[in-house]
Amino acid sequence: MRAFYLAFALAAAAGAVAASPAAASQTTRRPGPCNVNSTDTVVDSEVVDLGRAYQPSRRTGAKLQVGGNITDVVWVMNHSNCPVTISKQGYGVGGATGEFIEVPPRGSYEGHFWVPWRDTPVGQSMWISIAGRPYFYVWQMAGRLAFQSDAAYQRAAAVWDGYRANYGRSPSVPGLSIEGGRRILHVDVTDDGKPFFKFEGMPEE
């Protein structure tokens, strides 16, 4: 299993089409300029739809590791032509914790990054940034992984009372949204510049 993921990283580094047993981009994307739209971003519902439509390939019969209260991102697959940064930062108050990883265009990361818990409108979140701009905030709450796009956060934060009232209604992340277990995080940008992501369960080795 690990050999397959290592092959993905080596292929990406060599500029080949990204491929792995976990996933490959559904469309063949050649190396090129970063095309993420920096002046607009997708709304939460559109991210959910894009993530739902994205179908990474799975190993037949593989048992997924889920459950518990620790959600550990062990692989990040960047299928886009843009640099991706995953960081843990304050949401509402505070700042960066010093935990961050950088994934080059069409590259991958192997390691451990825990999705933070948060049961109040203020606290830590996992930030998914593309080309230096945060686009998505992810956290654990009430047995699931929730998220907000930056566009949704900016609109809600403008009216703090409204944000607090709707905090618990934040949508679940695209893909496997159950709290706990190991995850693969896929990040991509559509051909027309819309960023999206999806969580996939990590099969047991």
N, C-alpha and C positions, 0 to 999 in steps of 0.2 A: 504493500500500500504506500509506504513512505517513498519507495523508489519511483512510483508514478508521479507523486507531487514534486519530487526533486527533478524529474524529467521536465515538468512544466516550467520550473524556475530556470533551468538551463536553456530550454527552448526560447523562453521570453528574453533572456539575457542575450541570446544570439540573434534576436530580431526575427525569429520564426513565428509562425502563427501559434498563438497560445493554445495549449491542449493539456488536459489532465483528466483523470477519471472522475473528478468532482464536477468539472465543468469546463467548457470552452465557450467563447462568445458564439452566439447563434449565427452571427454573420461574420464572414472572414474580414477582419479589419487589418489592413496593412499599416506598417509604421507611417506616421504622418504627424502633422501639427495637432496640438491640443485644440479640440473644437467645442469645449464646454461653454455654454452660454453664461457669461459673467454678468449680464445686465438683467437677467430674469431667471427664475428657477421654477421647478415644478411644484405643484401643490401636493399636499399629503395624499389625496385620493389618486392622483395621477401616478405617484411613486408606487402606491400599492398595486395599481393596474399594470404598470411596467414590470414590477417585480414578479407579479403573478404570471405574466405572459412569458417571462424568462424561465426556461426549463433546463437546468443543468442535468447532465446525464448522471445516472446513479449505478452503482454496482449492484447487480441482481442479488437479492437475498442478504445484503449487508445490514447488520444490526446497528442502529443508531444509538449514540450515547446521549440520553436526555434525562432530565430530572435533577433534583437537588436544587440548591439555591445559588450555585456559582455557574455563571455562563462564561465560558472561556473561549475566546476567539483564537484558534490555533493556526488558522491559515487565512490570509487575505489575498484574494485573487483580483488583481487590477487588470481588467480587460480593455481599458481605455488607452488612448494616446496621451493621457494627462498624468502628472504626478499626483499621488494620493497620500494624504496624511491622516492617520488615526491617532487621536489624542484624548486624554481625559481632562476635562476642564470644568470650571464652575459654570453653573447654569442659573443665572439670576444674581448670584453673588460669588465671591471667590475668584480664583483664576486657575491657571494651569498647574497640574500636580507634578509635572516633569515626566509623566508617562506619555510617550508618543512613539509612533513608528512611521517611517516613510517608505512608501512603495513606489518604485519608478514606473514609468509608463510601460504597460504590458508586462509587468513584473509580478512577483509574489513575495509574501513574507511568511515565515514559519516561526512560531514562538508561542507566547501566552499573553493575552490581553483580556482582563476581566471586565465585563460590562458592569458598570457601577449600579448599585441599588439606589433608589430614590422614591420616597413615598410622600414627598411634599413638592410644591411648585418650585422650590429653591434647592439646589444641590448639584452634585456632579453628574455629568453625562459623558458618553462617548461621542466625540465629534468626528464626523466624516467630512474631511475637507478635500477639495479637488482644485488643483492649480492654485493653492494658497487661500482659497475661500471656503469657509464652513457652509455646507449645504444641508447636513442632517445631524440631529442630536438623538442619541439612543440611550435608553436606561431600562432597568428592571423595576417592575412594580406589579403587585397583586398577581404573582405567578406567571407573568408574561413579559415579553420585551416590547416596549412602546417606543414611539419616535415622533418627532416633529421635523418638518422641513424648516429651513431657515426662513422661508417666506411666511409660513404659518406662524412661526415664533415672533417675527417682527410685527406682524399684524396684531397678534394677541397681546404682545408686550406693550403696545401703544395704549392699551386699556387694561391696566393691571388687574382690576377687579374681574373683568371678563376672562382674563387668562387664568386666574386662580379658579374661577368657577368651572372652566372647561378642561382643566389640567387632567383630571381623571378620565376624560373621554378621548385622550390622545390615541390614535390608531396603533394597532399592533404592527410590528415590522413585517415587511414582505418575507415570505418563506416560513421557516420553522420558528415560530414565535413563542414556544413554550419556554419558560424559565428553566435554566439549568442545563448542564452538559457542554460538550465541545461543539464548536461551530466553525464553519467556513463562511467567510464574508466575501461576497462578490460585489465588485463596484464597476460600473460601466457608464458610458455616455452614448446616447443614441446618435444616429447620423445627423440629426438636426439639433444636437447640442444639449439634450435634456439628460441630466444626471439621474441615476437611480442605483439602488443596491438591493441585495437579497441575502438572507441568512439560510445556510444549508446545514443540515446535521452532519457531523463528522462520523463516518462509519468506524466501527471498531477494527483494530488491526489484528 
